Amino acid sequence: MQGVFEFYCLPPWPKRPKRPERLFFCLFPDTETAIYARGFAERFVCENHLRGTLLQAPRLHISLQHVGDYGYLRTKFVYAARQAGKAVSMHPFEVVFRFVKSFEGAPSITGGERKRPLVLLGDGEALPALHKSLGAAMEKNGLRAAEPFTPHMTLFYGPEPVPMQAIEPIRFVAREFALVHSERGLTRYNVIDRWSLQG
């Protein structure tokens, strides 16, 4: 007797880039700061009548170094990045955001509206120092480091440009940094490793 198969309508898979696996180093704010920053973003977007997409609190971060984008994530790149992260030594430091603005963003490849990142700008010397130290460790392990560096935390993507303006400072103490695998197109972050800032 022929078997009977039941077929279910599954939602289509999200369209992903040609190189969907991204590896990068970043700082995550503590949970309280992430929730506060998300609330600030909601108010700012509402007050300025901006159209676009807000990032959820767990995705808020400060990118430190971009390791690479890959068709599939190879063990050798993860290993080299973990060796680089392990080699970095810094004391904990305070991160302060005093300004908000939008970056220009890349033009749309489909001819649609440009997606401009709305960001908090970080100041001080510690973030650039961590970026530089991490970049040197990456190069010693056969990875290419990125330059230049503008410390920032992206809150929102939208088409309207927002000029730089001062805000009530948002602060948190950075006590660790992380190596993250981003599944591009699926909005998923997988933390591969973390390193404490202990000096």
Kinemage of the C-alpha trace (Angstrom):
@kinemage 1
@onewidth
@group {chain A} dominant
@subgroup {mainchain}
@vectorlist {calphas} color= white
{ca met a 1} P 0.000 0.000 0.000
{ca gln a 2} L 1.345 3.365 -0.997
{ca gly a 3} L 2.251 5.608 1.942
{ca val a 4} L 0.412 8.821 2.513
{ca phe a 5} L 2.554 11.916 3.030
{ca glu a 6} L 1.345 15.111 4.603
{ca phe a 7} L 2.888 18.293 3.224
{ca tyr a 8} L 2.969 21.453 5.237
{ca cys a 9} L 3.378 24.981 3.908
{ca leu a 10} L 6.581 26.273 5.433
{ca pro a 11} L 7.399 29.982 5.440
{ca pro a 12} L 10.077 30.908 2.881
{ca trp a 13} L 13.625 31.137 4.200
{ca pro a 14} L 14.874 34.734 4.549
{ca lys a 15} L 17.104 35.844 1.697
{ca arg a 16} L 20.725 35.802 2.871
{ca pro a 17} L 23.851 37.443 1.391
{ca lys a 18} L 26.358 35.463 -0.669
{ca arg a 19} L 28.733 35.505 2.314
{ca pro a 20} L 26.279 35.140 5.190
{ca glu a 21} L 28.613 34.118 8.022
{ca arg a 22} L 30.247 37.127 9.708
{ca leu a 23} L 32.874 36.950 12.446
{ca phe a 24} L 33.647 40.031 14.546
{ca phe a 25} L 34.859 41.256 17.935
{ca cys a 26} L 32.649 43.561 19.982
{ca leu a 27} L 31.689 44.954 23.365
{ca phe a 28} L 28.179 44.330 24.645
{ca pro a 29} L 26.747 46.830 27.143
{ca asp a 30} L 25.403 45.388 30.373
{ca thr a 31} L 21.701 44.502 30.328
{ca glu a 32} L 20.574 47.641 32.175
{ca thr a 33} L 22.466 49.922 29.756
{ca ala a 34} L 21.184 48.019 26.712
{ca ile a 35} L 17.568 48.416 27.880
{ca tyr a 36} L 18.131 52.117 28.653
{ca ala a 37} L 19.742 52.717 25.233
{ca arg a 38} L 16.857 50.912 23.506
{ca gly a 39} L 14.392 53.139 25.395
{ca phe a 40} L 16.355 56.235 24.393
{ca ala a 41} L 16.235 55.098 20.766
{ca glu a 42} L 12.466 54.562 20.889
{ca arg a 43} L 11.917 58.068 22.281
{ca phe a 44} L 14.335 59.689 19.835
{ca val a 45} L 12.781 57.973 16.818
{ca cys a 46} L 9.261 58.884 17.959
{ca glu a 47} L 10.100 62.522 18.753
{ca asn a 48} L 11.838 62.988 15.380
{ca his a 49} L 9.207 61.061 13.363
{ca leu a 50} L 11.817 58.735 11.870
{ca arg a 51} L 10.922 55.744 9.695
{ca gly a 52} L 12.925 52.558 9.911
{ca thr a 53} L 13.900 49.635 12.100
{ca leu a 54} L 14.943 49.670 15.754
{ca leu a 55} L 17.468 47.125 16.972
{ca gln a 56} L 16.429 45.020 19.953
{ca ala a 57} L 18.376 45.482 23.205
{ca pro a 58} L 20.251 42.125 23.042
{ca arg a 59} L 21.735 43.094 19.641
{ca leu a 60} L 23.195 46.429 20.771
{ca his a 61} L 26.996 46.369 20.711
{ca ile a 62} L 30.164 48.295 19.865
{ca ser a 63} L 32.068 46.645 17.013
{ca leu a 64} L 35.811 46.477 17.717
{ca gln a 65} L 37.237 44.537 14.774
{ca his a 66} L 35.702 42.835 11.749
{ca val a 67} L 37.352 39.452 11.179
{ca gly a 68} L 35.588 38.524 7.939
{ca asp a 69} L 32.500 37.471 5.980
{ca tyr a 70} L 32.410 33.897 4.687
{ca gly a 71} L 30.281 31.564 2.626
{ca tyr a 72} L 30.657 29.157 5.519
{ca leu a 73} L 32.528 29.606 8.786
{ca arg a 74} L 35.852 27.756 8.745
{ca thr a 75} L 37.493 26.468 11.903
{ca lys a 76} L 40.873 28.007 11.089
{ca phe a 77} L 39.464 31.554 11.175
{ca val a 78} L 37.653 30.942 14.445
{ca tyr a 79} L 40.831 29.473 15.949
{ca ala a 80} L 42.985 32.423 14.802
{ca ala a 81} L 40.432 34.929 16.149
{ca arg a 82} L 40.277 33.145 19.517
{ca gln a 83} L 44.079 33.207 19.753
{ca ala a 84} L 44.010 36.948 19.037
{ca gly a 85} L 41.338 37.610 21.644
{ca lys a 86} L 43.259 35.638 24.249
{ca ala a 87} L 46.383 37.770 23.628
{ca val a 88} L 44.720 41.105 24.502
{ca ser a 89} L 45.266 42.595 27.956
{ca met a 90} L 43.482 45.733 29.217
{ca his a 91} L 41.916 46.994 32.418
{ca pro a 92} L 38.128 47.582 32.628
{ca phe a 93} L 37.162 51.075 31.484
{ca glu a 94} L 34.137 53.348 31.254
{ca val a 95} L 32.375 53.772 27.932
{ca val a 96} L 30.583 57.111 27.495
{ca phe a 97} L 28.208 58.122 24.690
{ca arg a 98} L 27.666 61.908 24.462
{ca phe a 99} L 26.317 62.341 20.913
{ca val a 100} L 23.833 60.761 18.509
{ca lys a 101} L 23.922 61.037 14.713
{ca ser a 102} L 23.356 58.992 11.572
{ca phe a 103} L 26.080 57.583 9.353
{ca glu a 104} L 25.630 57.794 5.603
{ca gly a 105} L 25.291 54.040 5.137
{ca ala a 106} L 25.740 52.044 1.954
{ca pro a 107} L 23.466 52.745 -1.027
{ca ser a 108} L 20.777 50.171 -1.661
{ca ile a 109} L 21.767 47.582 -4.285
{ca thr a 110} L 18.097 47.278 -5.294
{ca gly a 111} L 17.631 51.009 -5.861
{ca gly a 112} L 15.528 51.480 -2.729
{ca glu a 113} L 16.015 53.965 0.074
{ca arg a 114} L 19.415 54.156 1.744
{ca lys a 115} L 19.515 52.555 5.213
{ca arg a 116} L 21.361 55.039 7.400
{ca pro a 117} L 22.529 53.730 10.802
{ca leu a 118} L 21.541 55.957 13.724
{ca val a 119} L 24.366 55.625 16.255
{ca leu a 120} L 25.589 56.693 19.659
{ca leu a 121} L 29.149 57.997 19.407
{ca gly a 122} L 31.651 56.804 22.025
{ca asp a 123} L 34.466 59.053 23.231
{ca gly a 124} L 37.695 58.652 25.194
{ca glu a 125} L 40.952 56.820 24.490
{ca ala a 126} L 40.143 53.343 25.827
{ca leu a 127} L 37.984 52.104 22.946
{ca pro a 128} L 40.549 53.063 20.256
{ca ala a 129} L 43.275 51.485 22.406
{ca leu a 130} L 41.346 48.201 22.625
{ca his a 131} L 40.675 48.312 18.884
{ca lys a 132} L 44.377 48.840 18.173
{ca ser a 133} L 45.545 46.139 20.590
{ca leu a 134} L 43.079 43.657 19.150
{ca gly a 135} L 44.118 44.547 15.591
{ca ala a 136} L 47.779 43.917 16.380
{ca ala a 137} L 46.926 40.535 17.903
{ca met a 138} L 44.832 39.633 14.846
{ca glu a 139} L 47.683 40.409 12.461
{ca lys a 140} L 50.071 38.261 14.496
{ca asn a 141} L 47.615 35.402 13.989
{ca gly a 142} L 47.274 35.838 10.232
{ca leu a 143} L 44.083 37.922 10.201
{ca arg a 144} L 43.583 41.316 8.587
{ca ala a 145} L 42.734 44.157 10.979
{ca ala a 146} L 40.455 47.066 10.071
{ca glu a 147} L 41.343 50.770 10.092
{ca pro a 148} L 40.177 53.478 10.768
{ca phe a 149} L 37.906 53.168 13.805
{ca thr a 150} L 34.926 55.287 14.911
{ca pro a 151} L 33.587 53.959 18.250
{ca his a 152} L 29.799 53.748 18.020
{ca met a 153} L 26.736 51.702 18.909
{ca thr a 154} L 24.029 51.365 16.249
{ca leu a 155} L 20.445 51.805 17.485
{ca phe a 156} L 18.314 52.073 14.358
{ca tyr a 157} L 18.308 52.001 10.538
{ca gly a 158} L 16.274 54.464 8.500
{ca pro a 159} L 16.391 56.588 5.344
{ca glu a 160} L 16.411 60.083 6.909
{ca pro a 161} L 19.763 61.685 7.789
{ca val a 162} L 20.134 62.853 11.403
{ca pro a 163} L 22.733 65.553 12.178
{ca met a 164} L 25.007 65.110 15.199
{ca gln a 165} L 23.489 66.365 18.452
{ca ala a 166} L 24.444 66.189 22.105
{ca ile a 167} L 22.551 63.915 24.476
{ca glu a 168} L 22.484 63.241 28.184
{ca pro a 169} L 25.523 60.929 28.495
{ca ile a 170} L 24.912 57.171 28.502
{ca arg a 171} L 27.603 55.247 30.392
{ca phe a 172} L 28.633 51.726 31.264
{ca val a 173} L 31.788 49.961 32.420
{ca ala a 174} L 33.313 47.577 29.868
{ca arg a 175} L 34.519 44.468 31.699
{ca glu a 176} L 34.806 42.016 28.800
{ca phe a 177} L 34.750 41.742 25.028
{ca ala a 178} L 33.418 38.964 22.805
{ca leu a 179} L 33.953 37.116 19.547
{ca val a 180} L 30.625 36.804 17.734
{ca his a 181} L 29.361 34.758 14.790
{ca ser a 182} L 26.601 36.739 13.086
{ca glu a 183} L 24.199 34.795 10.871
{ca arg a 184} L 23.538 37.606 8.417
{ca gly a 185} L 19.999 37.756 7.118
{ca leu a 186} L 18.708 35.801 10.117
{ca thr a 187} L 19.541 38.489 12.738
{ca arg a 188} L 21.178 35.918 15.017
{ca tyr a 189} L 24.309 36.483 17.092
{ca asn a 190} L 26.188 33.486 18.482
{ca val a 191} L 28.850 34.363 21.056
{ca ile a 192} L 31.818 32.074 20.412
{ca asp a 193} L 34.044 33.303 23.247
{ca arg a 194} L 34.443 36.077 25.811
{ca trp a 195} L 37.525 37.560 27.484
{ca ser a 196} L 37.581 39.546 30.703
{ca leu a 197} L 39.337 42.904 30.821
{ca gln a 198} L 41.602 42.373 33.806
{ca gly a 199} L 44.811 44.156 32.825
